[in-house]
Amino acid sequence: MTDDDRSGLAGTSPEKDIPFDKPTYEGYSFPTIRLRQTLVDPTKIPLCLVACGSFSPITHLHLRIFEMASDFCKLDTEFEIMGGYLSAVSDAYKKQGLAPAKHRIHMCQVACEQTSSWLQVDTWEALSPEYLPTAKVLDHFDYQLNTVCGGAKIVDAAGNEVGRKPYRIVLLAGSDLIMTMSEPGLWAPEDLNHILGKYGAFIVERAGTDIDAALAHLQKWRDNIYVIRQLIQNDVSSTKIRNFLKQGMSVLYLIPASVINYIVENGLYTDDYNAQQKLAAGSNGVSGKLLTNGKPEDSKGRSGGNDADSGVEA
């Protein structure tokens, strides 16, 4: 979405052939625990969705667009969704309002773990000491899913593996992104060709954007761009959330409760202590108490009532 659009800007693009040197970082491992590795329908194309952005902080809309894409794929497409990944920009992006990568990673992780059964967070981009254009990030996913994992399995009726299909990696983004791609000189041509030509994009429309006009300038890759209509308009953004938080306003039901907890505990996006206290109170009228899975916490940080501790580990 608008506050998370970044990538491929002229002057920051990789070489024309987009070399992929597979850098590794200490402690990094590619997440596959929620990745489906066997096709249900062997006639389908195994699809993995990748959303790149700042996620400062992650919102319900960031999560919701994956569900919209999933519904879209069920309606007479050639795709079978196998996985969904969030990839946050590194600290090298140097954007106003960007919380440190360690915090943005954790917020994305707790959001996925407590709200989704199939989304995962890949930390490779966020751990990079350098800014990485989206083209290179998608190459990383292609390498991990198709070279390291070997693609998706095809099995027969007895469950025996009879072949494999390469995962199709597709960028998932809001229509703001496709608008910037249609502006001459804003994106490096080689990046556009690499992203839209090799991988493709699922674009979720957003109120106030003329997506048809943008697509008119991207006809070369039109067959690789899939437009997902928003049946219920939602224009929440990380920028709006940050502004709410700085004013001590409630963001309950706009972002996951687990993310609110993390923001309060780490004092993120708040201008002063009073604003942080207002946020902690939320909209539930329980002053000074956090929420864990929708339940007030007592002063010792345990869930209220007799429920067991339901915190999510990093």
matplotlib code that plots the C-alpha trace (Angstrom):
import matplotlib.pyplot as plt

x = [0.0, 1.1, 3.3, 4.8, 5.6, 9.3, 11.5, 13.0, 13.5, 15.9, 19.4, 19.0, 18.4, 20.7, 22.6, 20.5, 20.7, 19.7, 22.5, 21.5, 24.5, 22.5, 24.0, 23.4, 23.0, 23.9, 20.9, 18.8, 16.8, 14.1, 10.7, 8.8, 6.8, 3.5, 4.5, 2.4, 4.8, 2.4, -0.2, -3.8, -4.7, -1.7, -3.1, -2.7, 0.3, 1.6, 1.6, 3.5, 2.5, 5.1, 4.2, 7.1, 6.8, 7.7, 5.1, 5.7, 3.4, 1.6, -2.2, -5.2, -5.2, -1.7, -3.1, -6.4, -5.0, -3.6, -7.1, -8.5, -5.8, -6.7, -10.4, -9.4, -7.4, -10.4, -12.5, -11.5, -7.8, -4.9, -3.3, -3.3, -2.0, 0.8, 2.1, 2.2, 5.1, 5.7, 9.1, 10.0, 12.5, 15.8, 16.9, 18.9, 15.7, 15.9, 12.3, 10.5, 8.5, 10.3, 10.8, 13.9, 13.8, 13.9, 10.6, 8.9, 9.9, 8.5, 5.2, 4.8, 5.6, 3.1, 0.4, 0.9, 1.1, -2.0, -4.2, -3.3, -2.7, -0.7, 1.2, 4.9, 7.5, 10.8, 13.6, 16.2, 15.4, 15.0, 18.4, 20.3, 22.7, 21.9, 18.7, 17.4, 15.2, 12.1, 13.5, 16.3, 13.9, 11.7, 14.9, 15.6, 12.2, 12.6, 16.0, 14.7, 11.4, 12.6, 16.3, 16.6, 13.1, 12.9, 9.5, 6.1, 5.5, 3.0, 1.8, -0.4, -3.5, -1.3, 0.6, 3.8, 5.7, 5.6, 7.0, 7.5, 6.4, 8.2, 6.5, 5.3, 6.4, 4.1, 4.3, 1.2, 0.7, -1.8, -2.8, -0.6, 2.4, 1.1, 0.5, 4.1, 5.2, 3.3, 5.1, 7.9, 11.4, 10.3, 11.2, 14.3, 13.0, 15.0, 13.4, 9.9, 10.6, 12.1, 9.3, 6.3, 7.8, 9.4, 7.2, 4.0, 1.9, -1.5, -2.7, -5.5, -7.4, -7.6, -10.1, -8.9, -6.6, -7.2, -5.9, -7.1, -5.1, -2.0, -2.4, -2.7, 1.0, 2.0, 0.4, 3.7, 3.1, -0.7, -1.0, 1.1, -0.8, -3.9, -6.3, -8.2, -11.3, -12.0, -15.6, -15.4, -13.3, -10.6, -8.1, -6.3, -2.5, 0.6, 0.9, -2.6, -1.9, 1.3, -0.5, -3.2, -0.6, 1.3, -1.9, -2.6, -5.7, -7.0, -6.0, -8.0, -9.6, -7.3, -4.2, -3.9, -4.2, -0.8, 0.8, -0.8, 0.7, 4.2, 3.9, 3.0, 5.6, 8.4, 7.1, 6.9, 5.4, 4.4, 5.6, 5.4, 4.5, 0.9, 0.2, 1.6, -0.7, -3.7, -2.8, -2.5, -6.0, -7.3, -11.0, -11.9, -12.0, -9.4, -6.9, -3.2, -3.8, -2.8, -4.7, -3.7, -5.9, -8.6, -8.3, -7.1, -3.7, -3.1, -0.1, 2.1, 1.6, -0.6, -3.9, -6.9, -9.2, -8.1, -6.7, -3.1, -0.5, -1.0, 1.9, 3.8, 7.5, 9.7]
y = [0.0, 3.7, 3.7, 0.4, 1.0, 0.7, -1.0, -0.8, 3.0, 4.3, 4.7, 1.7, -1.0, -4.1, -4.9, -5.6, -9.4, -9.1, -11.3, -13.3, -14.0, -15.8, -13.9, -15.6, -14.1, -15.6, -17.3, -17.1, -20.0, -19.9, -20.6, -23.6, -24.9, -23.5, -24.0, -26.6, -28.8, -31.2, -30.1, -31.2, -30.7, -31.7, -29.8, -26.5, -24.2, -24.1, -20.4, -18.6, -15.0, -12.5, -9.1, -6.7, -3.6, -1.6, -3.1, -0.3, -1.5, -4.4, -3.8, -6.1, -4.9, -6.3, -9.7, -9.3, -8.9, -12.5, -13.7, -11.7, -13.2, -16.7, -16.2, -14.8, -18.0, -20.2, -18.6, -20.3, -19.7, -22.0, -21.5, -23.4, -21.4, -23.1, -20.4, -16.7, -14.7, -11.2, -9.7, -6.5, -3.9, -3.6, -0.7, 0.5, 1.8, 4.9, 5.8, 8.2, 6.4, 3.1, 1.2, -0.9, -4.1, -6.3, -4.8, -4.9, -8.6, -9.4, -7.6, -9.4, -12.7, -12.3, -11.1, -14.2, -16.7, -15.4, -14.6, -17.0, -20.7, -20.2, -16.9, -16.8, -14.1, -14.3, -12.2, -12.4, -9.0, -7.3, -8.7, -7.3, -4.5, -3.0, -2.0, -4.8, -4.0, -6.1, -7.9, -9.4, -10.3, -12.3, -14.0, -15.0, -16.7, -18.4, -19.8, -21.0, -22.5, -24.0, -24.7, -25.5, -27.0, -28.4, -27.2, -28.6, -32.4, -34.2, -37.5, -40.3, -41.8, -44.0, -41.0, -41.8, -38.8, -38.9, -35.5, -31.9, -28.5, -25.2, -22.8, -19.7, -16.7, -13.7, -10.2, -9.3, -5.5, -2.7, -0.7, 2.2, 0.1, -0.4, 3.3, 4.0, 1.4, 3.2, 6.5, 7.0, 7.1, 6.1, 2.4, 1.0, -0.7, -3.9, -4.2, -3.8, -6.5, -8.8, -8.4, -8.3, -10.4, -13.2, -13.3, -11.3, -9.4, -9.8, -6.2, -5.4, -2.3, 0.6, 3.5, 6.6, 4.9, 4.6, 1.2, 0.9, 4.0, 2.5, -0.8, 1.0, 1.9, -1.7, -3.5, -5.4, -7.4, -7.2, -11.0, -11.3, -8.7, -10.0, -7.3, -8.2, -6.1, -5.0, -5.9, -4.1, -1.0, -0.7, 2.2, 1.6, 2.2, 2.1, 5.8, 6.4, 3.9, 5.7, 9.0, 7.6, 6.2, 9.4, 11.1, 8.4, 7.3, 3.7, 1.4, -1.6, -3.6, -1.8, -3.9, -7.3, -7.1, -9.0, -6.2, -3.5, -5.4, -5.3, -1.6, -0.7, -2.9, -1.4, 2.2, 2.3, 5.2, 7.2, 10.8, 10.7, 8.5, 9.8, 8.8, 5.3, 5.1, 6.0, 3.3, 0.7, 1.6, 0.9, 1.0, -1.5, 0.9, -1.0, 1.8, 0.8, -2.8, -4.6, -7.1, -10.6, -12.4, -9.8, -10.4, -7.7, -8.6, -8.0, -5.9, -9.0, -9.6, -12.7, -13.2, -12.3, -15.1, -18.7, -19.0, -20.1, -17.6, -17.2, -15.0, -15.7, -16.2, -14.3]
z = [0.0, -0.2, 2.9, 2.0, -1.7, -2.3, -4.9, -8.2, -8.1, -10.8, -9.4, -6.9, -9.5, -9.8, -13.0, -16.1, -15.6, -11.9, -10.6, -7.5, -5.2, -2.4, 0.6, 3.9, 7.4, 10.7, 12.2, 9.1, 7.7, 5.1, 6.7, 5.2, 8.2, 6.7, 3.1, 1.3, -0.7, -2.4, -5.0, -4.4, -8.0, -10.2, -13.2, -11.3, -11.0, -7.5, -6.4, -3.6, -2.9, -1.6, -0.1, 0.2, 2.3, 5.4, 7.7, 10.2, 11.7, 10.0, 9.7, 9.2, 5.5, 5.0, 6.1, 4.4, 0.9, 1.1, 1.8, -1.1, -3.3, -2.1, -2.9, -6.3, -7.1, -6.2, -8.9, -12.1, -12.2, -13.1, -9.7, -6.4, -3.5, -1.6, 0.6, 1.5, 2.7, 4.1, 3.5, 5.3, 4.1, 5.9, 8.0, 5.0, 3.4, 5.6, 5.5, 7.9, 10.4, 9.9, 13.1, 13.5, 11.5, 14.6, 15.8, 12.4, 12.0, 15.4, 14.7, 11.5, 13.2, 16.0, 13.6, 11.3, 14.2, 15.9, 13.0, 10.1, 9.5, 6.3, 6.2, 7.2, 7.6, 5.8, 7.4, 4.6, 3.2, 6.6, 7.8, 4.8, 5.6, 2.2, 0.5, -1.8, -4.8, -5.1, -8.1, -6.0, -3.2, -5.6, -7.0, -3.4, -3.0, -6.4, -5.3, -1.9, -3.2, -6.5, -6.1, -2.4, -1.9, -5.4, -6.3, -5.4, -5.4, -7.5, -6.1, -7.5, -5.9, -3.6, -2.3, -4.3, -5.7, -9.5, -10.3, -9.4, -10.6, -10.0, -7.7, -9.4, -7.4, -7.6, -6.0, -4.0, -3.7, -3.6, -6.6, -5.4, -6.5, -10.0, -10.3, -9.6, -12.1, -14.8, -14.2, -16.7, -15.1, -11.6, -12.0, -13.8, -17.0, -16.3, -12.9, -14.3, -16.9, -14.3, -11.8, -14.1, -16.9, -15.0, -11.9, -12.3, -9.8, -8.0, -7.5, -5.0, -6.1, -3.7, -3.6, -5.3, -7.8, -11.5, -12.0, -15.6, -16.6, -14.9, -16.7, -20.0, -19.6, -18.7, -21.7, -22.3, -19.1, -18.9, -19.1, -15.9, -13.9, -12.1, -10.7, -7.5, -6.8, -3.2, -2.6, 0.8, 0.7, 3.3, 3.2, 6.5, 6.2, 8.3, 8.0, 9.4, 12.2, 13.2, 13.3, 15.5, 17.9, 18.1, 19.2, 21.8, 19.8, 19.8, 17.0, 18.3, 15.5, 12.9, 13.7, 15.5, 19.3, 19.5, 17.5, 19.8, 22.8, 21.2, 20.3, 23.8, 25.4, 23.3, 23.2, 19.4, 17.4, 20.5, 21.1, 24.9, 27.8, 28.1, 24.5, 25.3, 28.3, 26.3, 23.7, 26.5, 27.7, 24.2, 23.6, 26.3, 29.1, 31.1, 31.8, 31.7, 30.8, 27.6, 25.5, 24.9, 22.4, 23.3, 27.1, 29.6, 31.2, 34.8, 36.0, 36.1, 32.4, 32.6, 30.8, 32.9, 34.2, 34.3, 30.8, 30.3, 29.0, 25.3, 24.4, 21.1, 21.1, 18.7]

ax = plt.figure().add_subplot(projection="3d")
ax.plot(x, y, z, "-o")
ax.set_aspect("equal")
plt.show()
